[in-house]
Amino acid sequence: MTGKRRRYSAEFKAKVALEALKGDLTVAELVAKHGVHQTLIHTWKRQAVEGMSTVFSGKAEAATADREAELSKLHAKIGELVVERDFLRKAS
């Protein structure tokens, strides 16, 4: 089998996992409906269940705050380097 590996978007994975969690359709029906392997559906379903705890625990907000703090530090460093570059350019 020498085909390219398919990449699925996060939205698609979430949609399929949510349908699997609802239980309205069997896994075989979801396979036929979406054209993905049953192992993927089981994996996405497990990941969705494991990820739900972070939604309710506040870890997602903490991670977002950490990313924003890191981003502001990086912007400050960029500004510092731009000023230094401009100073050295004028000095030479």
CORWO-V814224 format. One line per field, one symbol per residue. ss: DSSP state (~ for helix, > for strand, _ for the rest). Layout:
BEGIN
ss = ???
END
This chain:
BEGIN
ss = _________~~~~~~~~~~~~~____~~~~~~~~___~~~~~~~~~~~~~~~~~~~~_~~~~~~~~~~~~~~~~~~~~~~~~~~~~~~~~~_
END
